[in-house]
Amino acid sequence: MSESRTKQHTREQIKKAFICLLAEKGLHKISVTAITEMAGINRSTFYEYYPDVRFLLEDIESSLLADLSTGFHSAYKDFKSERLDQIFAMGL
């Protein structure tokens, strides 16, 4: 079952706040309080999604790696297809 739009929006707000704070303060100075203030949510809402900041970071890293993997797969598939087209065009 997929996450509701509201939950997806809240999760994205948390991630955006974290990324903004990361650029501003650096990883070790980011607190749950700072994230919740920037995201406009309560601390209890943050804890519904993540037990702590470390798990939030891991979620963001996992999402980025999944996106990167998808991009590589797509690029490889396109490359492979183009290369096969070239081989077939040469009559091999």
Rosetta constraint file for C-alpha pairs under 8 A:
AtomPair CA 3 CA 7 HARMONIC 6.22 0.50
AtomPair CA 3 CA 8 HARMONIC 6.26 0.50
AtomPair CA 4 CA 8 HARMONIC 6.19 0.50
AtomPair CA 5 CA 9 HARMONIC 5.97 0.50
AtomPair CA 6 CA 10 HARMONIC 6.14 0.50
AtomPair CA 7 CA 11 HARMONIC 6.07 0.50
AtomPair CA 8 CA 12 HARMONIC 6.14 0.50
AtomPair CA 9 CA 13 HARMONIC 6.15 0.50
AtomPair CA 10 CA 14 HARMONIC 6.25 0.50
AtomPair CA 11 CA 15 HARMONIC 6.30 0.50
AtomPair CA 11 CA 49 HARMONIC 7.22 0.50
AtomPair CA 12 CA 16 HARMONIC 6.04 0.50
AtomPair CA 13 CA 17 HARMONIC 6.10 0.50
AtomPair CA 13 CA 39 HARMONIC 5.39 0.50
AtomPair CA 14 CA 18 HARMONIC 6.21 0.50
AtomPair CA 14 CA 35 HARMONIC 6.61 0.50
AtomPair CA 14 CA 36 HARMONIC 7.19 0.50
AtomPair CA 14 CA 39 HARMONIC 5.62 0.50
AtomPair CA 14 CA 46 HARMONIC 7.42 0.50
AtomPair CA 15 CA 19 HARMONIC 6.20 0.50
AtomPair CA 15 CA 56 HARMONIC 7.39 0.50
AtomPair CA 15 CA 60 HARMONIC 7.13 0.50
AtomPair CA 16 CA 20 HARMONIC 6.17 0.50
AtomPair CA 16 CA 39 HARMONIC 7.66 0.50
AtomPair CA 17 CA 21 HARMONIC 6.13 0.50
AtomPair CA 17 CA 35 HARMONIC 5.54 0.50
AtomPair CA 17 CA 36 HARMONIC 7.82 0.50
AtomPair CA 17 CA 38 HARMONIC 5.61 0.50
AtomPair CA 17 CA 39 HARMONIC 5.48 0.50
AtomPair CA 18 CA 22 HARMONIC 5.98 0.50
AtomPair CA 18 CA 30 HARMONIC 7.65 0.50
AtomPair CA 18 CA 35 HARMONIC 5.83 0.50
AtomPair CA 19 CA 23 HARMONIC 6.36 0.50
AtomPair CA 20 CA 24 HARMONIC 6.27 0.50
AtomPair CA 21 CA 25 HARMONIC 5.61 0.50
AtomPair CA 21 CA 26 HARMONIC 7.05 0.50
AtomPair CA 21 CA 30 HARMONIC 6.59 0.50
AtomPair CA 21 CA 34 HARMONIC 7.85 0.50
AtomPair CA 21 CA 35 HARMONIC 7.45 0.50
AtomPair CA 22 CA 26 HARMONIC 4.67 0.50
AtomPair CA 22 CA 27 HARMONIC 5.50 0.50
AtomPair CA 22 CA 30 HARMONIC 7.04 0.50
AtomPair CA 25 CA 29 HARMONIC 5.90 0.50
AtomPair CA 25 CA 30 HARMONIC 6.77 0.50
AtomPair CA 26 CA 30 HARMONIC 6.93 0.50
AtomPair CA 30 CA 34 HARMONIC 6.57 0.50
AtomPair CA 30 CA 35 HARMONIC 7.35 0.50
AtomPair CA 30 CA 53 HARMONIC 7.83 0.50
AtomPair CA 31 CA 35 HARMONIC 6.38 0.50
AtomPair CA 31 CA 53 HARMONIC 7.22 0.50
AtomPair CA 32 CA 36 HARMONIC 6.08 0.50
AtomPair CA 32 CA 43 HARMONIC 7.05 0.50
AtomPair CA 32 CA 46 HARMONIC 7.60 0.50
AtomPair CA 32 CA 52 HARMONIC 7.34 0.50
AtomPair CA 32 CA 53 HARMONIC 6.60 0.50
AtomPair CA 33 CA 37 HARMONIC 6.07 0.50
AtomPair CA 33 CA 43 HARMONIC 6.80 0.50
AtomPair CA 34 CA 38 HARMONIC 6.19 0.50
AtomPair CA 35 CA 39 HARMONIC 5.97 0.50
AtomPair CA 36 CA 40 HARMONIC 5.75 0.50
AtomPair CA 36 CA 41 HARMONIC 5.07 0.50
AtomPair CA 36 CA 42 HARMONIC 5.97 0.50
AtomPair CA 36 CA 43 HARMONIC 6.01 0.50
AtomPair CA 36 CA 46 HARMONIC 6.80 0.50
AtomPair CA 37 CA 41 HARMONIC 6.53 0.50
AtomPair CA 37 CA 42 HARMONIC 7.77 0.50
AtomPair CA 41 CA 45 HARMONIC 6.36 0.50
AtomPair CA 41 CA 46 HARMONIC 7.25 0.50
AtomPair CA 42 CA 46 HARMONIC 6.66 0.50
AtomPair CA 43 CA 47 HARMONIC 6.39 0.50
AtomPair CA 44 CA 48 HARMONIC 6.33 0.50
AtomPair CA 45 CA 49 HARMONIC 6.98 0.50
AtomPair CA 46 CA 50 HARMONIC 6.11 0.50
AtomPair CA 47 CA 51 HARMONIC 5.38 0.50
AtomPair CA 47 CA 52 HARMONIC 7.16 0.50
AtomPair CA 50 CA 55 HARMONIC 5.94 0.50
AtomPair CA 50 CA 56 HARMONIC 5.99 0.50
AtomPair CA 51 CA 55 HARMONIC 6.55 0.50
AtomPair CA 52 CA 56 HARMONIC 6.74 0.50
AtomPair CA 53 CA 57 HARMONIC 6.28 0.50
AtomPair CA 54 CA 58 HARMONIC 6.27 0.50
AtomPair CA 55 CA 59 HARMONIC 6.14 0.50
AtomPair CA 56 CA 60 HARMONIC 6.31 0.50
AtomPair CA 57 CA 61 HARMONIC 6.12 0.50
AtomPair CA 58 CA 62 HARMONIC 6.04 0.50
AtomPair CA 59 CA 63 HARMONIC 6.22 0.50
AtomPair CA 60 CA 64 HARMONIC 6.20 0.50
AtomPair CA 61 CA 65 HARMONIC 6.14 0.50
AtomPair CA 62 CA 66 HARMONIC 6.09 0.50
AtomPair CA 63 CA 67 HARMONIC 6.18 0.50
AtomPair CA 64 CA 68 HARMONIC 6.09 0.50
AtomPair CA 65 CA 69 HARMONIC 6.00 0.50
AtomPair CA 66 CA 70 HARMONIC 6.14 0.50
AtomPair CA 67 CA 71 HARMONIC 6.14 0.50
AtomPair CA 68 CA 72 HARMONIC 6.16 0.50
AtomPair CA 69 CA 73 HARMONIC 6.06 0.50
AtomPair CA 70 CA 74 HARMONIC 6.10 0.50
AtomPair CA 71 CA 75 HARMONIC 6.07 0.50
AtomPair CA 72 CA 76 HARMONIC 5.92 0.50
AtomPair CA 73 CA 77 HARMONIC 6.03 0.50
AtomPair CA 74 CA 78 HARMONIC 6.18 0.50
AtomPair CA 75 CA 79 HARMONIC 6.03 0.50
AtomPair CA 76 CA 80 HARMONIC 5.84 0.50
AtomPair CA 77 CA 81 HARMONIC 6.02 0.50
AtomPair CA 78 CA 82 HARMONIC 6.14 0.50
AtomPair CA 79 CA 83 HARMONIC 6.04 0.50
AtomPair CA 80 CA 84 HARMONIC 6.08 0.50
AtomPair CA 81 CA 85 HARMONIC 6.15 0.50
AtomPair CA 82 CA 86 HARMONIC 6.29 0.50
AtomPair CA 83 CA 87 HARMONIC 6.30 0.50
AtomPair CA 84 CA 88 HARMONIC 6.13 0.50
AtomPair CA 85 CA 89 HARMONIC 6.00 0.50
AtomPair CA 86 CA 90 HARMONIC 6.35 0.50
AtomPair CA 87 CA 91 HARMONIC 6.68 0.50
AtomPair CA 87 CA 92 HARMONIC 5.86 0.50
AtomPair CA 88 CA 92 HARMONIC 5.71 0.50
